Amino acid sequence: MGDTPIAVGLNLGHDGGCAVVAGDQVVAIAEERLNRARYSGGWQAALAYCLDAADLTLAEVGIVVFSCVGPRLEDAFTGGLERYGVDPRRIVSVDHHMSHAYGAFCLSGADEALVVVADGSGNDHQTESYFLADRTGLTRVGGNRAGRPRAGGIGATYEAVTNWLGFDGQESGKTMALASYGDPKAIDLPLFDVIDAHVEGHLERTHDRGLAEFAAASGLDLGRPYAWSEPRARDLAAWVQAQTEDALVGVVTHLMAEHRQTNVCFSGGVAMNCVANEAIRRRTGANLFVPPPASDRGQALGNALCGIHQLTGSVPSLPLVGRDSFGRTYTDDEIHLALRRHPFSGLAERHPHRPFAYRRESDPAVAAAELIAQGKLIGWFDGGSELGARALGSRSILADPRQEATRDVLNTRVKHREFFRPFAPAVLDEHAGTWFEIDRASPYMLFAPQVRAPHRDQLAAVTHVDGSARVQTVDRTVHPAFHRLIARLGDLTGVPVVLNTSFNDTEPIVETPAHAVATFCHTDLDALVFSSGFVAVKTGV
């Protein structure tokens, strides 16, 4: 690619993956999308995928940047890439939180910003880090106190409560959803002291054992462990959610005043908490940007962007324009192979397998809308896949948002998940303010405004118990096919909103046409629509 600087980012640890940045071209994917193991470590399949999609070889790459969680990588670490002809001098590593900061700032489009990173753990027990960023570089200006145990961080504390409720550490979203069913005032005990921007959590050990020790020392009744369905568990969830929001608001408020900066980028696993993000934006007045791959799924991209800075001497600006699609696109021939269930498509069928018929449609978006208006559950496959954890109209399951029963059917028959977890609405950007208490675009499902009271009955499947919704606004120029689908659904139903959830059952979100066909056949989805023109419908539907 001539003189174009090319960087590869690779993430070790959970949510491993790869990103390639070559000029304005960006390809990125999580390893789990390819090996089909959730939260998978590794990067080898992702590296091959990205190089192939970008039409590059390792010999053309100017720098390879690794990151990890926990102890830092040794200076001589190469990941074994020297065996494939990569000069070890071109292989470097970057601090975990610095990687998050690069990803957030470079994707924000801002010329300067305050960057806040909060997660369960970075390197050297870091759980909070703060940076000032501009096009010349990123400078760390604060974070958690050196020597404070990791357990005292915001993310680690939230994880401890999540574990006590019976969820995996990667399932903090379940705690956030459950919190709306509890009373945060039922527990009158602080979890954090925030001194200026220093967070001093009260837990001394991580995970559920740390919470149990804290409760025993303070006389707190936690209720039974691993019993999320009980009332006390719901109050615990509400308590940690409220405490987390207060801590984050305190940190951001102080940093904004100290550095006289209203542009705030927020990243790390804690930034996936859309309810807390809404509280930060509402209570601080920050011009808040949260990147869709804010969790460790975004580490590889942050690494590559850091690499571009090292190659060029300038921090790159690759502002998102409302879409998180960093995956490759698939041809009609590849889609057709999968629909024919041809072994060359890579289809791995699961049982039970339900038969279907497929056809060509001149306007698949309109065909999808008509199916949804009839009450059908559809899989929707459009362009390159999303890098982040949220499906934003590229790899989605779509349904009618008007009936509460739709939510229950999806939870029990397709997604096989807990009843209390809400589904998100995707709304036409031009109608968002009519249906939701929102005054700006929210294209990434990372904020949770209220559904306007007069419309809650019309949006029963996507309105959470507290009246909130994890809204995605859909722009006509960014998502033309998805926008057309929602517009046609609005014409048919009077509601310019569709229920949008990730295209998966209990496995990672589908990546390839073959993954989509396998999940479609294995679940109770009624139809599968490819925006390029194919529509598959279960036999008898």
MIDO-402345 format. One record per residue (C-alpha): residue in three letters; x, y, z. Coordinates in steps of 0.02 Angstrom, whole numbers, padded with zeros to 5 digits. Each point is the difference from the previous one (the first is absolute). Layout:
- res,x,y,z
- ALA,X,Y,Z
...
***
This chain:
- res,x,y,z
- MET,00000,00000,00000
- GLY,00145,00116,-00038
- ASP,00040,00125,00136
- THR,-00161,-00029,00098
- PRO,00040,-00036,00183
- ILE,-00070,-00169,00051
- ALA,-00023,-00059,00179
- VAL,-00065,-00163,00072
- GLY,-00073,-00009,00176
- LEU,-00013,-00164,00094
- ASN,-00083,-00027,00169
- LEU,00050,-00138,00121
- GLY,-00116,-00062,00136
- HIS,-00190,-00010,-00004
- ASP,-00089,00081,-00149
- GLY,00155,-00025,-00107
- GLY,00003,00061,-00177
- CYS,00088,00096,-00137
- ALA,-00013,00167,-00088
- VAL,00089,00066,-00154
- VAL,00010,00187,-00035
- ALA,00067,00052,-00170
- GLY,-00038,00182,-00038
- ASP,-00188,00020,00006
- GLN,-00026,-00188,-00015
- VAL,-00041,-00090,00163
- VAL,-00038,-00185,00020
- ALA,-00028,-00073,00173
- ILE,-00079,-00153,00078
- ALA,-00007,-00094,00164
- GLU,00070,-00176,00002
- GLU,-00164,-00066,00071
- ARG,-00093,00043,-00160
- LEU,00108,-00124,-00093
- ASN,00033,-00142,00123
- ARG,-00179,00014,00072
- ALA,00056,-00004,00183
- ARG,-00066,00148,00102
- TYR,00127,00121,00075
- SER,00137,-00103,-00081
- GLY,00182,00045,00015
- GLY,00117,-00014,-00147
- TRP,00027,00100,-00158
- GLN,00066,-00121,-00131
- ALA,-00162,-00026,-00099
- ALA,-00042,00185,00016
- LEU,00171,00048,-00069
- ALA,-00022,-00110,-00153
- TYR,-00176,00069,-00026
- CYS,00056,00182,00010
- LEU,00150,-00019,-00114
- ASP,-00106,-00091,-00128
- ALA,-00139,00130,00007
- ALA,00125,00143,-00017
- ASP,00096,-00092,-00138
- LEU,00163,00016,00097
- THR,00143,-00110,00056
- LEU,00099,00011,00160
- ALA,00149,00057,-00102
- GLU,-00092,00161,-00041
- VAL,-00041,00040,00182
- GLY,00102,00140,00077
- ILE,-00035,-00039,00183
- VAL,-00088,-00133,00105
- VAL,-00067,00056,00169
- PHE,-00051,-00121,00139
- SER,-00093,00032,00162
- CYS,-00052,-00111,00144
- VAL,-00085,-00003,00171
- GLY,00096,-00024,00163
- PRO,00191,-00005,00001
- ARG,00076,00100,-00140
- LEU,00078,-00087,-00150
- GLU,00189,-00013,-00002
- ASP,00091,00121,-00114
- ALA,00059,-00143,-00109
- PHE,-00174,-00075,-00022
- THR,-00038,-00041,-00182
- GLY,-00148,-00118,00008
- GLY,00099,-00119,-00110
- LEU,-00022,00113,-00151
- GLU,00186,-00002,-00038
- ARG,-00027,-00177,-00064
- TYR,-00107,00075,-00137
- GLY,00132,00124,-00055
- VAL,-00049,00149,00108
- ASP,00151,00098,00060
- PRO,-00007,-00001,00192
- ARG,00044,00186,-00004
- ARG,-00171,00031,-00078
- ILE,-00090,-00085,00145
- VAL,-00044,00105,00154
- SER,-00126,00000,00141
- VAL,-00111,00135,00074
- ASP,-00078,00026,00171
- HIS,-00176,-00073,00012
- HIS,-00083,00162,00054
- MET,00099,00102,-00126
- SER,-00069,-00114,-00135
- HIS,-00178,00033,00059
- ALA,00038,00186,-00001
- TYR,00067,-00003,-00179
- GLY,-00154,-00094,-00060
- ALA,-00120,00121,00081
- PHE,00088,00162,-00050
- CYS,00044,-00047,-00179
- LEU,-00178,-00058,-00038
- SER,-00080,00153,00081
- GLY,00053,00125,-00132
- ALA,00041,00129,00134
- ASP,00157,00105,-00017
- GLU,00027,-00005,00188
- ALA,-00085,-00089,00144
- LEU,00008,-00068,00174
- VAL,00003,-00190,-00007
- VAL,-00063,-00105,00146
- VAL,00036,-00187,00004
- ALA,-00081,-00114,00128
- ASP,-00003,-00190,-00002
- GLY,00023,-00154,00107
- SER,00188,-00003,-00025
- GLY,00134,00069,-00112
- ASN,00185,-00023,00032
- ASP,00077,00014,00174
- HIS,-00169,00001,00091
- GLN,-00058,00155,-00092
- THR,-00189,00016,-00005
- GLU,-00020,00186,-00036
- SER,00112,00109,-00108
- TYR,-00023,00178,-00064
- PHE,00082,00080,-00151
- LEU,00007,00164,-00092
- ALA,00002,-00027,-00187
- ASP,00030,00103,-00155
- ARG,00075,-00033,-00171
- THR,00177,00008,00069
- GLY,-00023,-00138,00128
- LEU,-00085,-00071,00154
- THR,00063,00042,00175
- ARG,-00053,-00092,00157
- VAL,-00055,00128,00129
- GLY,-00068,-00113,00137
- GLY,-00084,-00160,00051
- ASN,-00019,-00114,00148
- ARG,00125,00015,00141
- ALA,00156,-00106,-00019
- GLY,-00007,-00140,00127
- ARG,-00189,00001,00015
- PRO,-00060,-00179,-00029
- ARG,-00088,-00038,-00163
- ALA,-00151,-00052,00102
- GLY,-00027,00183,00045
- GLY,-00033,00051,-00180
- ILE,-00170,00041,-00074
- GLY,00004,-00143,-00126
- ALA,00067,-00130,00122
- THR,-00133,00047,00129
- TYR,-00139,-00014,-00128
- GLU,00071,-00167,-00052
- ALA,-00001,-00061,00180
- VAL,-00185,00036,00019
- THR,-00032,-00079,-00170
- ASN,00087,-00159,00059
- TRP,-00101,-00002,00162
- LEU,-00161,00008,-00099
- GLY,00052,-00156,-00095
- PHE,00066,00075,-00162
- ASP,00168,-00013,-00085
- GLY,00118,00147,00012
- GLN,-00031,00037,-00185
- GLU,-00188,00012,00032
- SER,-00010,00167,00089
- GLY,-00136,00051,-00122
- LYS,-00115,-00120,00092
- THR,00031,00092,00163
- MET,-00038,00165,-00085
- ALA,-00165,-00068,-00067
- LEU,-00048,-00079,00166
- ALA,00035,00164,00092
- SER,-00159,00079,-00067
- TYR,-00103,-00127,00097
- GLY,00079,00044,00168
- ASP,00008,00144,00123
- PRO,00171,00083,00012
- LYS,-00048,00081,00166
- ALA,-00032,-00169,00081
- ILE,00186,-00005,00043
- ASP,00067,00155,00086
- LEU,00185,-00038,-00012
- PRO,00131,00080,-00115
- LEU,00105,-00108,-00115
- PHE,00120,00138,-00052
- ASP,00082,00157,00064
- VAL,00042,00120,-00142
- ILE,00135,00123,00052
- ASP,00024,00124,-00143
- ALA,00012,-00127,-00142
- HIS,00074,-00141,00106
- VAL,-00116,-00147,00027
- GLU,00024,-00093,00162
- GLY,-00114,-00150,00001
- HIS,-00036,-00089,00163
- LEU,00028,-00178,-00061
- GLU,00170,-00073,00039
- ARG,-00014,-00160,-00102
- THR,-00074,-00032,-00172
- HIS,-00151,-00100,-00054
- ASP,-00141,-00066,00110
- ARG,00117,-00046,00143
- GLY,00053,00182,00014
- LEU,-00180,00057,00009
- ALA,-00038,-00132,00133
- GLU,00147,00059,00107
- PHE,-00056,00182,-00017
- ALA,-00177,-00048,00050
- ALA,00058,-00099,00151
- ALA,00107,00145,00062
- SER,-00138,00129,-00024
- GLY,-00150,-00103,00056
- LEU,-00080,00002,-00172
- ASP,-00127,-00135,-00042
- LEU,00038,-00055,-00178
- GLY,-00134,-00134,-00006
- ARG,00038,-00168,-00078
- PRO,00141,-00007,-00128
- TYR,-00037,-00042,-00182
- ALA,-00185,00035,00022
- TRP,-00035,00143,-00121
- SER,-00188,-00035,-00001
- GLU,-00022,00047,00183
- PRO,-00049,00177,00056
- ARG,00161,00029,00096
- ALA,00103,-00037,-00155
- ARG,-00096,00131,-00098
- ASP,00036,00129,00135
- LEU,00185,-00046,-00005
- ALA,00001,00030,-00188
- ALA,-00088,00167,00020
- TRP,00122,00048,00138
- VAL,00159,-00034,-00098
- GLN,-00073,00084,-00154
- ALA,-00043,00159,00095
- GLN,00168,00001,00089
- THR,00090,-00022,-00165
- GLU,-00094,00144,-00080
- ASP,00039,00115,00146
- ALA,00185,-00045,-00003
- LEU,00016,00027,-00188
- VAL,-00094,00165,00007
- GLY,00115,00057,00140
- VAL,00156,-00045,-00097
- VAL,-00056,00080,-00163
- THR,-00063,00158,00086
- HIS,00166,00026,00087
- LEU,00104,-00034,-00155
- MET,-00104,00115,-00110
- ALA,00024,00142,00124
- GLU,00185,-00035,00030
- HIS,00044,-00007,-00184
- ARG,-00132,00120,-00065
- GLN,-00056,-00125,-00130
- THR,-00177,-00048,-00047
- ASN,00045,-00125,-00138
- VAL,00007,-00165,00093
- CYS,00039,-00170,-00076
- PHE,-00042,-00150,00110
- SER,00064,-00176,-00030
- GLY,00038,-00166,00086
- GLY,-00124,-00133,00051
- VAL,-00091,00115,00122
- ALA,-00044,00113,-00148
- MET,-00114,-00138,-00067
- ASN,-00120,00046,00142
- CYS,-00122,00105,-00102
- VAL,-00101,00049,00155
- ALA,00156,00073,00082
- ASN,00045,00086,-00164
- GLU,-00170,00083,-00002
- ALA,00026,00059,00179
- ILE,00172,00072,-00041
- ARG,-00064,00096,-00149
- ARG,-00155,00063,00089
- ARG,00081,00046,00166
- THR,00166,00073,-00060
- GLY,-00048,00083,-00164
- ALA,00149,-00082,-00085
- ASN,00009,-00016,-00188
- LEU,00020,-00187,00026
- PHE,00063,-00123,-00130
- VAL,00003,-00187,00035
- PRO,00071,-00111,-00139
- PRO,-00105,-00154,-00044
- PRO,00148,-00118,00032
- ALA,00033,00078,00171
- SER,00035,-00169,00082
- ASP,00154,-00104,-00035
- ARG,-00074,-00041,-00171
- GLY,00069,00171,-00046
- GLN,00177,-00031,00064
- ALA,00067,-00060,-00167
- LEU,-00065,00156,-00087
- GLY,00072,00114,00134
- ASN,00167,-00090,-00020
- ALA,00001,00026,-00189
- LEU,-00045,00185,00019
- CYS,00142,00018,00125
- GLY,00112,-00082,-00130
- ILE,-00049,00128,-00132
- HIS,00049,00137,00122
- GLN,00171,-00081,00025
- LEU,00025,-00016,-00188
- THR,-00055,00175,-00047
- GLY,00027,00107,00154
- SER,-00181,00058,-00006
- VAL,-00150,-00071,00092
- PRO,-00120,-00063,-00134
- SER,-00179,00060,-00014
- LEU,-00122,-00130,-00066
- PRO,-00168,00067,00060
- LEU,-00144,-00121,-00001
- VAL,-00148,00061,-00100
- GLY,-00135,-00102,00085
- ARG,00053,-00176,-00046
- ASP,00112,-00127,00088
- SER,00027,-00112,-00152
- PHE,00183,-00047,-00009
- GLY,-00025,-00176,-00069
- ARG,00014,-00054,-00180
- THR,-00149,-00011,-00117
- TYR,-00058,-00160,-00083
- THR,-00043,-00029,-00182
- ASP,-00164,-00066,-00068
- ASP,00092,-00158,-00051
- GLU,00055,-00029,00180
- ILE,-00176,00031,00063
- HIS,-00073,-00115,-00131
- LEU,00120,-00140,00048
- ALA,-00058,00011,00180
- LEU,-00184,00001,-00048
- ARG,00032,-00154,-00107
- ARG,00080,-00078,00155
- HIS,00155,-00034,-00104
- PRO,00149,-00067,00099
- PHE,00115,00129,-00082
- SER,-00097,00136,00092
- GLY,00069,-00059,00167
- LEU,-00174,-00042,00063
- ALA,00001,-00100,00161
- GLU,-00179,-00054,00026
- ARG,-00075,-00028,00171
- HIS,-00151,-00100,00053
- PRO,-00144,00016,-00005
- HIS,00013,00066,-00176
- ARG,-00158,00080,-00070
- PRO,-00026,00003,-00189
- PHE,-00022,00161,-00098
- ALA,-00023,00069,-00174
- TYR,00087,00152,-00069
- ARG,-00031,00125,-00139
- ARG,00065,00160,-00076
- GLU,-00083,00166,00045
- SER,00022,00166,-00090
- ASP,-00015,00094,00166
- PRO,00043,-00115,00145
- ALA,-00019,00140,00128
- VAL,-00182,00022,-00047
- ALA,-00026,-00189,00001
- ALA,00076,-00007,00174
- ALA,-00113,00139,00064
- GLU,-00154,-00088,-00065
- LEU,00050,-00162,00088
- ILE,00029,00094,00163
- ALA,-00168,00087,-00014
- GLN,-00078,-00173,-00012
- GLY,00079,-00046,00167
- LYS,00147,-00099,-00069
- LEU,00171,-00008,00081
- ILE,00137,00027,-00128
- GLY,00188,-00008,-00013
- TRP,00074,00151,-00092
- PHE,00171,-00004,-00084
- ASP,00067,00163,-00075
- GLY,00178,00041,-00053
- GLY,00150,-00021,00115
- SER,-00021,-00056,00179
- GLU,00009,00110,00155
- LEU,00158,-00006,00106
- GLY,-00086,00044,00165
- ALA,-00116,-00106,00105
- ARG,-00160,00084,-00063
- ALA,-00085,-00047,-00163
- LEU,-00038,00162,-00091
- GLY,-00087,-00059,-00156
- SER,00138,-00101,-00083
- ARG,-00026,-00166,00093
- SER,-00169,00019,00085
- ILE,-00157,-00091,00051
- LEU,-00148,00114,-00032
- ALA,-00179,-00005,00062
- ASP,-00156,00105,00028
- PRO,00028,00113,00152
- ARG,-00184,00026,00040
- GLN,-00046,-00160,00091
- GLU,00072,-00051,00168
- ALA,-00024,-00181,-00051
- THR,00133,00024,-00134
- ARG,00130,00029,00136
- ASP,-00050,-00157,00093
- VAL,00002,-00107,-00158
- LEU,00173,00062,-00046
- ASN,00068,-00031,00174
- THR,-00069,-00175,00016
- ARG,-00001,-00070,-00177
- VAL,00144,00085,-00090
- LYS,00125,00083,00117
- HIS,-00027,-00117,00148
- ARG,00039,00131,00131
- GLU,-00072,00075,00160
- PHE,-00170,00084,-00005
- PHE,00059,00165,00075
- ARG,00122,00044,-00139
- PRO,-00073,00134,-00114
- PHE,00010,00014,-00188
- ALA,00053,00158,-00090
- PRO,-00098,00109,-00119
- ALA,00073,00063,-00164
- VAL,-00091,00158,-00053
- LEU,00010,00111,-00152
- ASP,00114,00144,00044
- GLU,-00126,00129,-00058
- HIS,-00134,-00069,00118
- ALA,00107,-00039,00153
- GLY,-00049,00154,00101
- THR,-00185,-00037,-00023
- TRP,00011,-00173,00077
- PHE,00143,00019,00125
- GLU,00066,00135,00117
- ILE,00153,00027,-00107
- ASP,00073,00157,-00077
- ARG,00146,-00067,-00101
- ALA,00047,-00148,-00108
- SER,00035,-00163,00093
- PRO,00054,-00123,-00134
- TYR,00091,-00128,00109
- MET,-00124,-00054,00137
- LEU,00114,00073,00133
- PHE,-00125,00114,00088
- ALA,-00166,-00038,00083
- PRO,-00123,00146,-00010
- GLN,-00181,-00015,00053
- VAL,-00137,-00052,-00119
- ARG,-00124,00143,-00009
- ALA,-00148,-00046,00110
- PRO,-00136,00012,-00134
- HIS,00092,-00129,-00107
- ARG,00048,-00131,00128
- ASP,-00150,-00110,-00037
- GLN,00044,00007,-00186
- LEU,00178,-00056,00039
- ALA,-00037,-00132,00129
- ALA,00132,-00123,-00062
- VAL,00143,00125,00014
- THR,-00048,00104,00153
- HIS,00090,-00058,00156
- VAL,-00089,-00011,00167
- ASP,00068,00173,00050
- GLY,-00062,00080,-00162
- SER,00172,00009,-00081
- ALA,00062,-00070,-00164
- ARG,00173,-00031,-00073
- VAL,-00036,00102,-00155
- GLN,00084,-00012,-00169
- THR,-00035,00143,-00121
- VAL,00014,-00049,-00183
- ASP,00060,00126,-00129
- ARG,-00058,-00015,-00181
- THR,00173,00035,-00073
- VAL,00094,-00118,00116
- HIS,-00118,-00150,00002
- PRO,-00102,00017,-00161
- ALA,-00072,-00176,-00004
- PHE,-00035,-00007,00187
- HIS,-00079,00175,-00006
- ARG,-00111,-00053,-00145
- LEU,-00055,-00154,00097
- ILE,-00051,00101,00153
- ALA,-00085,00133,-00108
- ARG,-00105,-00132,-00088
- LEU,-00042,-00081,00168
- GLY,-00056,00172,00061
- ASP,-00112,00017,-00152
- LEU,-00079,-00168,00038
- THR,-00019,00018,00189
- GLY,00006,00186,00038
- VAL,00156,-00030,00107
- PRO,00169,00045,-00081
- VAL,00093,-00114,00120
- VAL,00061,-00180,-00009
- LEU,00058,-00115,00140
- ASN,00185,-00033,-00033
- THR,00105,-00131,00089
- SER,00158,-00094,-00044
- PHE,-00009,-00141,-00128
- ASN,00048,-00147,00109
- ASP,-00072,-00127,00120
- THR,00126,-00039,00136
- GLU,00151,00004,-00115
- PRO,00093,00156,-00061
- ILE,-00087,00114,-00124
- VAL,00001,-00076,-00175
- GLU,00137,00057,-00117
- THR,-00018,-00094,-00164
- PRO,-00151,-00045,-00107
- ALA,00026,-00181,00054
- HIS,-00009,00051,00185
- ALA,-00161,00094,-00037
- VAL,-00079,-00149,-00088
- ALA,00051,-00120,00139
- THR,-00074,00111,00137
- PHE,-00156,00033,-00103
- CYS,-00031,-00186,-00024
- HIS,00038,-00046,00180
- THR,-00112,00130,00083
- ASP,-00182,00052,-00012
- LEU,00035,00145,-00116
- ASP,-00128,00008,-00138
- ALA,00104,00079,-00138
- LEU,00175,00051,-00048
- VAL,00028,00153,-00109
- PHE,00161,00052,-00085
- SER,-00003,00183,-00050
- SER,00084,-00044,-00165
- GLY,-00158,-00087,-00059
- PHE,-00029,-00174,00072
- VAL,-00148,-00041,00114
- ALA,-00015,-00171,00083
- VAL,-00161,-00054,00086
- LYS,-00030,-00156,00103
- THR,-00109,-00125,-00090
- GLY,-00182,00024,00050
- VAL,00024,00179,00065
***
